[in-house]
Amino acid sequence: MKHKVWSPCAPSDSVHEQWRALRPVVIGAGDVSEFAVDETEAILFALAQAVEQRDRRTAGHCERLAFMGVALGMAMRLDRTSLLALYRGGYLHDVGKVGIPDSILLKPGKLTPAEWVIMRSHAVRGEEICRHLKSLGPALPIIRHHHERWDGSGYPDGLRGTQTPLIARLLQVADIYDALTSPRPYKPALSPAKALAILREETARGWRDGEVVDLFFSLHRDVILKIAKYTTGSDRNLQALRSSLDHLQEYIDLSEFPDAS
């Protein structure tokens, strides 16, 4: 299915102009602005990485999500604020898991109903951790709502359809794909083909936004599969990700996503 470009998301500037505006912040060129990562924000990023490193199998997850989120946002021609929200939300979406005990977070078997209540609390906990920092305001919908479902059966608020903000729907699909293709305490890593098939199944079941899934598929071969080249290895840190994002525009063929105007 050919992806439909959503016209409300297309700003007047070209996406490359948006990227050039974003790039000094992402790459870290000493720019001091409202989008710059300050010391408090850097601490939260480090906290998110500490959560990730509690399980060596999830190493690189936050970086890959930041990369995929920005890729999806660029293809949809989202504005600079939204791209930064996807970048920050990719890193911080699971920061609330800092309060989840290892006995639950790393449990190799099925969670009990009581354990699921605790696990699901990470979305609200994460928002509470980040909501006092003004610069993270645009990313809060990602942190809180990345486990909602299109049919309203998700959590924490049971949002349905477009009630879930677009940036949260974009990051959600990337999160599911990366979780499926990575080993977890309760399962082995699945192949990319199997992960894509599951995304299609969940869309047919009414859990996912079909247009967002279509967009993800359209970027999969030329963008998503290349992410490992820049987000795996020994140097998994914020500066490495900033350098990685500089290569992102090389892989997005904007001719496939023409302006709707």
C-alpha positions, -999 to +999 in steps of 0.1 A: +000+000+000+013+034-010+017+057+020-005+088+021+012+120+031-008+139+056-011+174+044-017+190+079+019+180+088+036+198+058+052+231+068+059+258+043+097+252+045+113+222+028+122+193+051+159+199+043+156+235+056+139+221+087+168+197+091+194+224+087+176+243+115+176+213+137+211+200+128+232+224+150+212+213+180+214+176+172+250+176+162+261+199+191+277+229+175+278+250+206+244+265+198+226+278+229+189+280+223+156+269+237+162+235+220+197+229+234+202+200+258+209+216+292+225+199+322+192+188+338+181+173+305+214+155+301+209+140+335+175+126+325+191+112+293+217+095+314+190+081+337+172+067+306+204+050+295+209+036+331+174+021+328+183+006+295+216-008+308+199-028+335+194-054+308+223-057+284+199-071+257+183-037+254+215-018+247+211+008+220+172+008+222+169+045+231+193+056+203+175+035+177+142+049+187+154+085+186+169+078+151+137+061+138+114+087+153+133+116+136+133+096+103+095+092+105+090+128+114+113+140+086+094+119+060+061+135+072+077+170+071+070+177+107+083+209+121+114+215+142+097+213+175+081+179+166+114+165+154+131+175+187+102+159+206+107+127+187+144+128+193+140+134+231+110+111+234+130+083+218+155+086+245+131+092+274+100+072+266+109+045+291+126+066+318+097+057+342+110+022+343+136+035+368+110+028+394+101-008+382+118-035+403+143-058+385+121-088+395+094-075+372+115-056+345+138-086+339+114-114+346+119-142+320+083-155+323+048-141+321+039-113+344+011-117+369-019-093+368-004-074+398+030-072+381+014-059+349-002-030+369+033-020+382+049-024+347+022-003+331+028+025+356+061+034+339+043+056+313+028+079+340+059+077+361+080+088+332+058+118+325+060+128+362+098+127+361+100+149+330+071+173+333+089+198+354+114+205+327+099+231+302+121+220+273+106+184+275+070+196+273+066+187+236+079+152+243+056+144+272+028+130+250+053+104+237+064+094+272+028+091+285+010+077+254+034+054+235+014+024+248-021+036+237-038+016+209-058+028+179-090+010+192-087+025+227-075-007+245-041+006+254-028+024+285-026+046+305-056+066+293-074+043+268-071+069+241-087+060+208-076+069+172-063+104+168-068+111+204-033+098+208-010+125+195+007+118+162+042+119+175+033+093+201+018+071+173+050+075+153+073+066+181+051+037+192+055+018+159+093+022+161+092+010+197+072-021+188+095-030+159+127-025+179+113-046+208+103-074+184+137-075+167+157-073+199+161-101+225+142-096+257+142-117+290+109-133+279+117-139+242+144-142+215+149-116+188+126-119+158+136-114+122+127-080+106+103-099+083+085-115+112+084-081+131+068-064+101+043-092+098+033-088+134+029-050+129+005-058+100-014-083+122-018-058+150-029-031+125-056-055+112-066-062+148-072-025+153-043-017+176-021+005+153-026+035+131-025+020+096-011+052+079+018+053+104+025+016+098+024+022+060+050+050+065+072+028+086+071+001+059+080+027+032+111+036+051+121+002+063+145-010+036+164+023+030+163+038+064+153+015+093+175-014+083+205+010+082+201+022+117+222-006+132+252+007+113+251+039+133+237+028+166+256-004+174+291-007+187+310+003+218+304+040+217+267+042+226+263+077+239+245+110+232+274+124+211+275+093+190+238+095+183+241+132+173+268+122+148+246+093+136+216+116+130+238+137+107+237+108+082+199+104+084+190+127+055+213+106+032+188+078+034+154+095+030+144+100-006+120+129-003+108+124-038+087+095-024+071+119+000+061+149-021+046+180-006+008+177-005+004+213-017 
